Amino acid sequence: MDRIPPELIPLVCNCMGNKDLLSMARSSHSLMEPALDVLWRVINLFTPLILLPAVRLAGGEG
């Protein structure tokens, strides 16, 4: 990760799908902020936010 220019990471995130962004955000502290920035920008409904607690209760990670 040290060899990747920091300004390149948001550009890569902009080309990724939501599932990949979520995986990226959960994989590394240095990738979390750029990935979540893009996710928050593309979320257009509250449904994903409402479902998060249900995923945790059903045994999902978190």
Biopython code that builds the backbone (N, CA, C, O; Angstrom):
import numpy as np
from Bio.PDB.StructureBuilder import StructureBuilder

atoms = [
    (1, "MET", "N", (0.810, -1.203, 0.000)),
    (1, "MET", "CA", (0.000, 0.000, 0.000)),
    (1, "MET", "C", (0.848, 1.258, 0.000)),
    (1, "MET", "O", (0.399, 2.309, -0.460)),
    (2, "ASP", "N", (2.054, 1.166, 0.504)),
    (2, "ASP", "CA", (2.897, 2.351, 0.594)),
    (2, "ASP", "C", (3.331, 2.864, -0.766)),
    (2, "ASP", "O", (3.695, 4.032, -0.905)),
    (3, "ARG", "N", (3.295, 1.998, -1.773)),
    (3, "ARG", "CA", (3.754, 2.409, -3.100)),
    (3, "ARG", "C", (2.636, 2.974, -3.959)),
    (3, "ARG", "O", (2.900, 3.486, -5.047)),
    (4, "ILE", "N", (1.403, 2.895, -3.502)),
    (4, "ILE", "CA", (0.275, 3.437, -4.266)),
    (4, "ILE", "C", (0.110, 4.904, -3.911)),
    (4, "ILE", "O", (-0.046, 5.244, -2.738)),
    (5, "PRO", "N", (0.143, 5.785, -4.921)),
    (5, "PRO", "CA", (-0.053, 7.207, -4.629)),
    (5, "PRO", "C", (-1.446, 7.443, -4.032)),
    (5, "PRO", "O", (-2.437, 6.951, -4.571)),
    (6, "PRO", "N", (-1.531, 8.187, -2.931)),
    (6, "PRO", "CA", (-2.832, 8.395, -2.263)),
    (6, "PRO", "C", (-3.887, 9.026, -3.162)),
    (6, "PRO", "O", (-5.078, 8.770, -2.984)),
    (7, "GLU", "N", (-3.472, 9.847, -4.123)),
    (7, "GLU", "CA", (-4.456, 10.496, -5.001)),
    (7, "GLU", "C", (-5.055, 9.516, -6.008)),
    (7, "GLU", "O", (-6.058, 9.833, -6.646)),
    (8, "LEU", "N", (-4.465, 8.342, -6.161)),
    (8, "LEU", "CA", (-4.977, 7.337, -7.090)),
    (8, "LEU", "C", (-6.121, 6.525, -6.486)),
    (8, "LEU", "O", (-6.993, 6.057, -7.217)),
    (9, "ILE", "N", (-6.131, 6.355, -5.191)),
    (9, "ILE", "CA", (-7.122, 5.497, -4.532)),
    (9, "ILE", "C", (-8.562, 5.975, -4.770)),
    (9, "ILE", "O", (-9.409, 5.148, -5.108)),
    (10, "PRO", "N", (-8.882, 7.276, -4.608)),
    (10, "PRO", "CA", (-10.264, 7.698, -4.895)),
    (10, "PRO", "C", (-10.660, 7.483, -6.357)),
    (10, "PRO", "O", (-11.822, 7.195, -6.641)),
    (11, "LEU", "N", (-9.724, 7.617, -7.272)),
    (11, "LEU", "CA", (-10.036, 7.381, -8.683)),
    (11, "LEU", "C", (-10.406, 5.929, -8.927)),
    (11, "LEU", "O", (-11.319, 5.638, -9.701)),
    (12, "VAL", "N", (-9.705, 5.021, -8.272)),
    (12, "VAL", "CA", (-10.019, 3.599, -8.388)),
    (12, "VAL", "C", (-11.384, 3.314, -7.756)),
    (12, "VAL", "O", (-12.186, 2.555, -8.299)),
    (13, "CYS", "N", (-11.632, 3.932, -6.607)),
    (13, "CYS", "CA", (-12.917, 3.720, -5.918)),
    (13, "CYS", "C", (-14.094, 4.156, -6.782)),
    (13, "CYS", "O", (-15.151, 3.527, -6.750)),
    (14, "ASN", "N", (-13.923, 5.210, -7.540)),
    (14, "ASN", "CA", (-15.003, 5.698, -8.398)),
    (14, "ASN", "C", (-15.387, 4.706, -9.483)),
    (14, "ASN", "O", (-16.474, 4.804, -10.054)),
    (15, "CYS", "N", (-14.516, 3.758, -9.774)),
    (15, "CYS", "CA", (-14.778, 2.763, -10.825)),
    (15, "CYS", "C", (-15.294, 1.444, -10.265)),
    (15, "CYS", "O", (-15.534, 0.502, -11.021)),
    (16, "MET", "N", (-15.465, 1.367, -8.961)),
    (16, "MET", "CA", (-15.850, 0.106, -8.320)),
    (16, "MET", "C", (-17.338, 0.074, -8.004)),
    (16, "MET", "O", (-17.979, 1.115, -7.855)),
    (17, "GLY", "N", (-17.873, -1.128, -7.906)),
    (17, "GLY", "CA", (-19.259, -1.324, -7.499)),
    (17, "GLY", "C", (-19.383, -1.276, -5.984)),
    (17, "GLY", "O", (-18.381, -1.319, -5.270)),
    (18, "ASN", "N", (-20.612, -1.185, -5.498)),
    (18, "ASN", "CA", (-20.861, -1.048, -4.063)),
    (18, "ASN", "C", (-20.311, -2.211, -3.241)),
    (18, "ASN", "O", (-19.722, -1.995, -2.182)),
    (19, "LYS", "N", (-20.497, -3.435, -3.715)),
    (19, "LYS", "CA", (-20.001, -4.593, -2.957)),
    (19, "LYS", "C", (-18.480, -4.562, -2.846)),
    (19, "LYS", "O", (-17.919, -4.857, -1.790)),
    (20, "ASP", "N", (-17.821, -4.203, -3.940)),
    (20, "ASP", "CA", (-16.363, -4.130, -3.914)),
    (20, "ASP", "C", (-15.891, -2.988, -3.020)),
    (20, "ASP", "O", (-14.890, -3.125, -2.317)),
    (21, "LEU", "N", (-16.601, -1.865, -3.042)),
    (21, "LEU", "CA", (-16.245, -0.748, -2.168)),
    (21, "LEU", "C", (-16.383, -1.131, -0.706)),
    (21, "LEU", "O", (-15.542, -0.767, 0.117)),
    (22, "LEU", "N", (-17.434, -1.860, -0.381)),
    (22, "LEU", "CA", (-17.628, -2.298, 0.996)),
    (22, "LEU", "C", (-16.498, -3.240, 1.423)),
    (22, "LEU", "O", (-15.970, -3.124, 2.529)),
    (23, "SER", "N", (-16.138, -4.159, 0.549)),
    (23, "SER", "CA", (-15.026, -5.059, 0.854)),
    (23, "SER", "C", (-13.729, -4.284, 1.020)),
    (23, "SER", "O", (-12.940, -4.567, 1.921)),
    (24, "MET", "N", (-13.517, -3.325, 0.166)),
    (24, "MET", "CA", (-12.308, -2.503, 0.240)),
    (24, "MET", "C", (-12.267, -1.713, 1.548)),
    (24, "MET", "O", (-11.221, -1.621, 2.190)),
    (25, "ALA", "N", (-13.394, -1.150, 1.934)),
    (25, "ALA", "CA", (-13.458, -0.362, 3.167)),
    (25, "ALA", "C", (-13.178, -1.218, 4.390)),
    (25, "ALA", "O", (-12.606, -0.737, 5.369)),
    (26, "ARG", "N", (-13.572, -2.465, 4.343)),
    (26, "ARG", "CA", (-13.399, -3.356, 5.494)),
    (26, "ARG", "C", (-12.025, -4.014, 5.521)),
    (26, "ARG", "O", (-11.651, -4.621, 6.525)),
    (27, "SER", "N", (-11.270, -3.901, 4.435)),
    (27, "SER", "CA", (-9.998, -4.609, 4.344)),
    (27, "SER", "C", (-8.813, -3.854, 4.924)),
    (27, "SER", "O", (-7.831, -4.471, 5.336)),
    (28, "SER", "N", (-8.890, -2.533, 4.963)),
    (28, "SER", "CA", (-7.721, -1.762, 5.369)),
    (28, "SER", "C", (-8.141, -0.391, 5.883)),
    (28, "SER", "O", (-9.032, 0.249, 5.324)),
    (29, "HIS", "N", (-7.497, 0.045, 6.944)),
    (29, "HIS", "CA", (-7.805, 1.373, 7.479)),
    (29, "HIS", "C", (-7.464, 2.467, 6.477)),
    (29, "HIS", "O", (-8.170, 3.473, 6.392)),
    (30, "SER", "N", (-6.399, 2.283, 5.724)),
    (30, "SER", "CA", (-6.002, 3.314, 4.763)),
    (30, "SER", "C", (-6.942, 3.382, 3.557)),
    (30, "SER", "O", (-6.995, 4.405, 2.875)),
    (31, "LEU", "N", (-7.672, 2.319, 3.294)),
    (31, "LEU", "CA", (-8.627, 2.294, 2.175)),
    (31, "LEU", "C", (-10.046, 2.617, 2.610)),
    (31, "LEU", "O", (-10.903, 2.907, 1.776)),
    (32, "MET", "N", (-10.297, 2.569, 3.904)),
    (32, "MET", "CA", (-11.661, 2.736, 4.403)),
    (32, "MET", "C", (-12.256, 4.097, 4.042)),
    (32, "MET", "O", (-13.360, 4.158, 3.499)),
    (33, "GLU", "N", (-11.561, 5.164, 4.327)),
    (33, "GLU", "CA", (-12.133, 6.493, 4.099)),
    (33, "GLU", "C", (-12.445, 6.763, 2.630)),
    (33, "GLU", "O", (-13.554, 7.208, 2.331)),
    (34, "PRO", "N", (-11.516, 6.514, 1.693)),
    (34, "PRO", "CA", (-11.867, 6.765, 0.287)),
    (34, "PRO", "C", (-13.022, 5.894, -0.203)),
    (34, "PRO", "O", (-13.868, 6.359, -0.967)),
    (35, "ALA", "N", (-13.062, 4.635, 0.231)),
    (35, "ALA", "CA", (-14.146, 3.745, -0.210)),
    (35, "ALA", "C", (-15.481, 4.190, 0.358)),
    (35, "ALA", "O", (-16.482, 4.208, -0.357)),
    (36, "LEU", "N", (-15.509, 4.553, 1.642)),
    (36, "LEU", "CA", (-16.768, 5.008, 2.245)),
    (36, "LEU", "C", (-17.227, 6.343, 1.681)),
    (36, "LEU", "O", (-18.429, 6.588, 1.580)),
    (37, "ASP", "N", (-16.296, 7.206, 1.315)),
    (37, "ASP", "CA", (-16.678, 8.478, 0.686)),
    (37, "ASP", "C", (-17.479, 8.232, -0.582)),
    (37, "ASP", "O", (-18.495, 8.886, -0.818)),
    (38, "VAL", "N", (-17.024, 7.293, -1.396)),
    (38, "VAL", "CA", (-17.734, 6.981, -2.646)),
    (38, "VAL", "C", (-19.060, 6.290, -2.337)),
    (38, "VAL", "O", (-20.074, 6.595, -2.964)),
    (39, "LEU", "N", (-19.064, 5.370, -1.382)),
    (39, "LEU", "CA", (-20.321, 4.699, -1.027)),
    (39, "LEU", "C", (-21.373, 5.683, -0.563)),
    (39, "LEU", "O", (-22.524, 5.598, -0.990)),
    (40, "TRP", "N", (-21.008, 6.611, 0.298)),
    (40, "TRP", "CA", (-21.975, 7.590, 0.784)),
    (40, "TRP", "C", (-22.486, 8.477, -0.342)),
    (40, "TRP", "O", (-23.630, 8.930, -0.310)),
    (41, "ARG", "N", (-21.642, 8.725, -1.332)),
    (41, "ARG", "CA", (-22.052, 9.559, -2.454)),
    (41, "ARG", "C", (-23.068, 8.848, -3.336)),
    (41, "ARG", "O", (-23.950, 9.492, -3.904)),
    (42, "VAL", "N", (-22.955, 7.519, -3.456)),
    (42, "VAL", "CA", (-23.834, 6.790, -4.377)),
    (42, "VAL", "C", (-25.080, 6.217, -3.707)),
    (42, "VAL", "O", (-26.014, 5.811, -4.400)),
    (43, "ILE", "N", (-25.113, 6.175, -2.385)),
    (43, "ILE", "CA", (-26.316, 5.663, -1.718)),
    (43, "ILE", "C", (-27.447, 6.658, -1.944)),
    (43, "ILE", "O", (-27.339, 7.829, -1.580)),
    (44, "ASN", "N", (-28.530, 6.183, -2.547)),
    (44, "ASN", "CA", (-29.642, 7.073, -2.846)),
    (44, "ASN", "C", (-30.914, 6.685, -2.098)),
    (44, "ASN", "O", (-31.941, 7.349, -2.243)),
    (45, "LEU", "N", (-30.862, 5.633, -1.311)),
    (45, "LEU", "CA", (-32.006, 5.211, -0.522)),
    (45, "LEU", "C", (-31.561, 4.927, 0.903)),
    (45, "LEU", "O", (-30.384, 4.665, 1.151)),
    (46, "PHE", "N", (-32.493, 4.977, 1.832)),
    (46, "PHE", "CA", (-32.184, 4.640, 3.213)),
    (46, "PHE", "C", (-32.266, 3.135, 3.468)),
    (46, "PHE", "O", (-31.869, 2.667, 4.535)),
    (47, "THR", "N", (-32.775, 2.378, 2.505)),
    (47, "THR", "CA", (-32.944, 0.946, 2.692)),
    (47, "THR", "C", (-31.644, 0.246, 3.118)),
    (47, "THR", "O", (-31.676, -0.550, 4.055)),
    (48, "PRO", "N", (-30.500, 0.515, 2.462)),
    (48, "PRO", "CA", (-29.281, -0.170, 2.917)),
    (48, "PRO", "C", (-28.933, 0.148, 4.372)),
    (48, "PRO", "O", (-28.396, -0.706, 5.078)),
    (49, "LEU", "N", (-29.228, 1.341, 4.818)),
    (49, "LEU", "CA", (-28.927, 1.719, 6.192)),
    (49, "LEU", "C", (-29.874, 1.048, 7.178)),
    (49, "LEU", "O", (-29.481, 0.707, 8.294)),
    (50, "ILE", "N", (-31.107, 0.864, 6.765)),
    (50, "ILE", "CA", (-32.095, 0.222, 7.630)),
    (50, "ILE", "C", (-31.773, -1.265, 7.774)),
    (50, "ILE", "O", (-32.004, -1.851, 8.832)),
    (51, "LEU", "N", (-31.242, -1.876, 6.715)),
    (51, "LEU", "CA", (-30.958, -3.308, 6.734)),
    (51, "LEU", "C", (-29.688, -3.656, 7.507)),
    (51, "LEU", "O", (-29.515, -4.813, 7.891)),
    (52, "LEU", "N", (-28.812, -2.713, 7.743)),
    (52, "LEU", "CA", (-27.554, -3.007, 8.438)),
    (52, "LEU", "C", (-27.761, -3.653, 9.806)),
    (52, "LEU", "O", (-27.119, -4.665, 10.086)),
    (53, "PRO", "N", (-28.632, -3.115, 10.678)),
    (53, "PRO", "CA", (-28.820, -3.783, 11.975)),
    (53, "PRO", "C", (-29.352, -5.207, 11.829)),
    (53, "PRO", "O", (-28.987, -6.083, 12.613)),
    (54, "ALA", "N", (-30.200, -5.448, 10.848)),
    (54, "ALA", "CA", (-30.750, -6.786, 10.641)),
    (54, "ALA", "C", (-29.642, -7.760, 10.236)),
    (54, "ALA", "O", (-29.664, -8.919, 10.650)),
    (55, "VAL", "N", (-28.698, -7.319, 9.451)),
    (55, "VAL", "CA", (-27.585, -8.170, 9.025)),
    (55, "VAL", "C", (-26.748, -8.536, 10.244)),
    (55, "VAL", "O", (-26.320, -9.682, 10.379)),
    (56, "ARG", "N", (-26.514, -7.585, 11.121)),
    (56, "ARG", "CA", (-25.724, -7.864, 12.318)),
    (56, "ARG", "C", (-26.433, -8.870, 13.222)),
    (56, "ARG", "O", (-25.794, -9.767, 13.773)),
    (57, "LEU", "N", (-27.753, -8.726, 13.376)),
    (57, "LEU", "CA", (-28.501, -9.635, 14.228)),
    (57, "LEU", "C", (-28.582, -11.036, 13.642)),
    (57, "LEU", "O", (-28.685, -12.020, 14.375)),
    (58, "ALA", "N", (-28.533, -11.121, 12.311)),
    (58, "ALA", "CA", (-28.649, -12.427, 11.654)),
    (58, "ALA", "C", (-27.324, -13.159, 11.605)),
    (58, "ALA", "O", (-27.226, -14.220, 10.988)),
    (59, "GLY", "N", (-26.311, -12.615, 12.239)),
    (59, "GLY", "CA", (-25.030, -13.312, 12.283)),
    (59, "GLY", "C", (-24.010, -12.780, 11.304)),
    (59, "GLY", "O", (-22.950, -13.379, 11.124)),
    (60, "GLY", "N", (-24.319, -11.648, 10.663)),
    (60, "GLY", "CA", (-23.343, -11.041, 9.768)),
    (60, "GLY", "C", (-22.193, -10.455, 10.568)),
    (60, "GLY", "O", (-22.272, -10.322, 11.790)),
    (61, "GLU", "N", (-21.140, -10.113, 9.875)),
    (61, "GLU", "CA", (-19.985, -9.546, 10.552)),
    (61, "GLU", "C", (-20.314, -8.163, 11.058)),
    (61, "GLU", "O", (-21.182, -7.484, 10.510)),
    (62, "GLY", "N", (-19.636, -7.748, 12.083)),
    (62, "GLY", "CA", (-19.847, -6.383, 12.572)),
    (62, "GLY", "C", (-19.657, -6.346, 13.966)),
    (62, "GLY", "O", (-19.788, -5.286, 14.579)),
]
sb = StructureBuilder()
sb.init_structure("model")
sb.init_model(0)
sb.init_chain("A")
sb.init_seg("    ")
for serial, (resi, resn, name, xyz) in enumerate(atoms, 1):
    if name == "N":
        sb.init_residue(resn, " ", resi, " ")
    sb.init_atom(name, np.array(xyz, "f"), 0.0, 1.0, " ", f" {name:<3s}", serial, name[0])
structure = sb.get_structure()
